[in-house]
Amino acid sequence: MLTAGDGGRLKIGKIIAIVVTLMVAIPFVVVGIGFIIAGATADPSAVTDDGFSLSIFFYIMGGVFLAVAASSIPILVVILWVFSYFAKGLKQKQETLKELQERGLKGTATVVELIDTGMLVNYNPRVNIVLDVVVERQAPYRIKKTETIPMTRLPQIQPGQTIEVLVDPNDRQNPDRVLMMLK
């Protein structure tokens, strides 16, 4: 089940990842630079309570803060890679949806079997569905799809029920190219 707004959510997610990383990194950079400036301007004879050079202490602290800020960059890269991975899959599904809506053959499918996989995605069951697909002027055929079905749509796909489908005319047997039009 796809909605047009899913791609927008992923873009917002990327923006949030960048903003949060910058919100964490920028204060560390500012404090790190402040420590380095303090080290450069500290009196060379000044020492900490335990006798350590104050300017060296400031340089070390500045380096630690800058290292923490720099470590947030690889984390951002990983977060953006994950978002990109999911966005690519979602974009591909949206393109398939659009393509089937434009060129797909209208047909019907009778639900032969509905098998729970035992997996939930956002509290919606992931199920195996066996369908007998009928498209005008073509021989009926059987496919098996695995889909995550919203709980509110589950009553529409019980065994024996007929649902509307859109089928790719060039790849009828591919279950990913048969779109169930649930209401």
Contacts in CASP RR format, 6 or more apart in sequence:
PFRMAT RR
TARGET T0000
AUTHOR 0000-0000-0000
METHOD contacts of the structure
MODEL  1
MLTAGDGGRLKIGKIIAIVVTLMVAIPFVVVGIGFIIAGATADPSAVTDD
GFSLSIFFYIMGGVFLAVAASSIPILVVILWVFSYFAKGLKQKQETLKEL
QERGLKGTATVVELIDTGMLVNYNPRVNIVLDVVVERQAPYRIKKTETIP
MTRLPQIQPGQTIEVLVDPNDRQNPDRVLMMLK
1 147 0 8 1.000
1 148 0 8 1.000
1 149 0 8 1.000
1 150 0 8 1.000
1 153 0 8 1.000
1 182 0 8 1.000
2 90 0 8 1.000
2 93 0 8 1.000
2 94 0 8 1.000
2 97 0 8 1.000
4 94 0 8 1.000
6 90 0 8 1.000
6 94 0 8 1.000
7 87 0 8 1.000
7 90 0 8 1.000
7 91 0 8 1.000
7 94 0 8 1.000
10 83 0 8 1.000
10 86 0 8 1.000
10 87 0 8 1.000
10 90 0 8 1.000
11 87 0 8 1.000
13 83 0 8 1.000
14 80 0 8 1.000
14 83 0 8 1.000
14 84 0 8 1.000
14 87 0 8 1.000
17 76 0 8 1.000
17 79 0 8 1.000
17 80 0 8 1.000
17 83 0 8 1.000
18 76 0 8 1.000
18 80 0 8 1.000
21 72 0 8 1.000
21 73 0 8 1.000
21 75 0 8 1.000
21 76 0 8 1.000
21 79 0 8 1.000
24 69 0 8 1.000
24 72 0 8 1.000
25 69 0 8 1.000
25 72 0 8 1.000
25 73 0 8 1.000
26 69 0 8 1.000
28 65 0 8 1.000
28 66 0 8 1.000
28 68 0 8 1.000
28 69 0 8 1.000
28 72 0 8 1.000
29 65 0 8 1.000
29 66 0 8 1.000
29 69 0 8 1.000
31 62 0 8 1.000
31 65 0 8 1.000
32 61 0 8 1.000
32 62 0 8 1.000
32 63 0 8 1.000
32 64 0 8 1.000
32 65 0 8 1.000
32 66 0 8 1.000
32 69 0 8 1.000
33 62 0 8 1.000
33 66 0 8 1.000
34 62 0 8 1.000
35 58 0 8 1.000
35 59 0 8 1.000
35 61 0 8 1.000
35 62 0 8 1.000
35 63 0 8 1.000
35 65 0 8 1.000
36 58 0 8 1.000
36 59 0 8 1.000
36 62 0 8 1.000
36 63 0 8 1.000
36 66 0 8 1.000
38 58 0 8 1.000
39 54 0 8 1.000
39 55 0 8 1.000
39 56 0 8 1.000
39 58 0 8 1.000
39 59 0 8 1.000
40 55 0 8 1.000
42 54 0 8 1.000
42 55 0 8 1.000
42 58 0 8 1.000
43 54 0 8 1.000
43 55 0 8 1.000
44 53 0 8 1.000
44 55 0 8 1.000
46 53 0 8 1.000
46 54 0 8 1.000
46 55 0 8 1.000
47 53 0 8 1.000
47 54 0 8 1.000
48 54 0 8 1.000
48 57 0 8 1.000
96 176 0 8 1.000
96 177 0 8 1.000
96 179 0 8 1.000
97 179 0 8 1.000
99 168 0 8 1.000
100 166 0 8 1.000
100 167 0 8 1.000
100 168 0 8 1.000
100 177 0 8 1.000
100 179 0 8 1.000
101 166 0 8 1.000
103 168 0 8 1.000
103 169 0 8 1.000
104 166 0 8 1.000
104 167 0 8 1.000
104 168 0 8 1.000
104 169 0 8 1.000
105 135 0 8 1.000
105 136 0 8 1.000
105 138 0 8 1.000
105 166 0 8 1.000
105 167 0 8 1.000
105 168 0 8 1.000
105 169 0 8 1.000
106 135 0 8 1.000
106 136 0 8 1.000
106 164 0 8 1.000
106 165 0 8 1.000
106 166 0 8 1.000
107 133 0 8 1.000
107 134 0 8 1.000
107 135 0 8 1.000
107 136 0 8 1.000
107 164 0 8 1.000
107 165 0 8 1.000
107 166 0 8 1.000
107 167 0 8 1.000
108 133 0 8 1.000
108 134 0 8 1.000
108 162 0 8 1.000
108 163 0 8 1.000
108 164 0 8 1.000
108 165 0 8 1.000
109 131 0 8 1.000
109 132 0 8 1.000
109 133 0 8 1.000
109 134 0 8 1.000
109 162 0 8 1.000
109 163 0 8 1.000
109 164 0 8 1.000
109 165 0 8 1.000
109 178 0 8 1.000
109 180 0 8 1.000
110 131 0 8 1.000
110 132 0 8 1.000
110 134 0 8 1.000
110 160 0 8 1.000
110 161 0 8 1.000
110 162 0 8 1.000
111 129 0 8 1.000
111 130 0 8 1.000
111 131 0 8 1.000
111 157 0 8 1.000
111 158 0 8 1.000
111 159 0 8 1.000
111 160 0 8 1.000
111 161 0 8 1.000
111 162 0 8 1.000
111 163 0 8 1.000
112 130 0 8 1.000
112 131 0 8 1.000
112 132 0 8 1.000
112 142 0 8 1.000
112 159 0 8 1.000
112 160 0 8 1.000
113 128 0 8 1.000
113 129 0 8 1.000
113 130 0 8 1.000
113 159 0 8 1.000
114 127 0 8 1.000
114 128 0 8 1.000
114 129 0 8 1.000
114 130 0 8 1.000
114 157 0 8 1.000
114 158 0 8 1.000
114 159 0 8 1.000
115 127 0 8 1.000
115 128 0 8 1.000
115 129 0 8 1.000
115 130 0 8 1.000
116 125 0 8 1.000
116 127 0 8 1.000
117 125 0 8 1.000
117 126 0 8 1.000
117 127 0 8 1.000
117 128 0 8 1.000
117 146 0 8 1.000
118 125 0 8 1.000
118 126 0 8 1.000
119 125 0 8 1.000
119 126 0 8 1.000
120 126 0 8 1.000
121 148 0 8 1.000
122 148 0 8 1.000
123 151 0 8 1.000
124 148 0 8 1.000
124 149 0 8 1.000
124 150 0 8 1.000
124 151 0 8 1.000
125 148 0 8 1.000
125 149 0 8 1.000
125 151 0 8 1.000
125 154 0 8 1.000
126 146 0 8 1.000
126 147 0 8 1.000
126 148 0 8 1.000
126 149 0 8 1.000
127 146 0 8 1.000
127 147 0 8 1.000
127 148 0 8 1.000
127 149 0 8 1.000
127 157 0 8 1.000
128 144 0 8 1.000
128 145 0 8 1.000
128 146 0 8 1.000
129 144 0 8 1.000
129 145 0 8 1.000
129 146 0 8 1.000
129 147 0 8 1.000
129 157 0 8 1.000
129 180 0 8 1.000
130 142 0 8 1.000
130 143 0 8 1.000
130 144 0 8 1.000
131 142 0 8 1.000
131 143 0 8 1.000
131 144 0 8 1.000
131 145 0 8 1.000
131 165 0 8 1.000
131 178 0 8 1.000
131 180 0 8 1.000
132 140 0 8 1.000
132 141 0 8 1.000
132 142 0 8 1.000
133 140 0 8 1.000
133 141 0 8 1.000
133 142 0 8 1.000
133 143 0 8 1.000
133 165 0 8 1.000
133 167 0 8 1.000
133 172 0 8 1.000
133 178 0 8 1.000
134 140 0 8 1.000
135 167 0 8 1.000
135 172 0 8 1.000
138 172 0 8 1.000
141 172 0 8 1.000
141 173 0 8 1.000
143 173 0 8 1.000
143 175 0 8 1.000
143 178 0 8 1.000
144 175 0 8 1.000
145 175 0 8 1.000
145 176 0 8 1.000
145 178 0 8 1.000
145 180 0 8 1.000
146 175 0 8 1.000
147 180 0 8 1.000
149 157 0 8 1.000
149 182 0 8 1.000
153 182 0 8 1.000
153 183 0 8 1.000
156 163 0 8 1.000
156 182 0 8 1.000
156 183 0 8 1.000
157 163 0 8 1.000
157 180 0 8 1.000
157 182 0 8 1.000
163 180 0 8 1.000
163 181 0 8 1.000
163 182 0 8 1.000
164 180 0 8 1.000
164 181 0 8 1.000
165 178 0 8 1.000
165 179 0 8 1.000
165 180 0 8 1.000
165 181 0 8 1.000
166 178 0 8 1.000
166 179 0 8 1.000
166 181 0 8 1.000
167 177 0 8 1.000
167 178 0 8 1.000
167 179 0 8 1.000
168 174 0 8 1.000
168 177 0 8 1.000
168 178 0 8 1.000
171 177 0 8 1.000
172 178 0 8 1.000
END
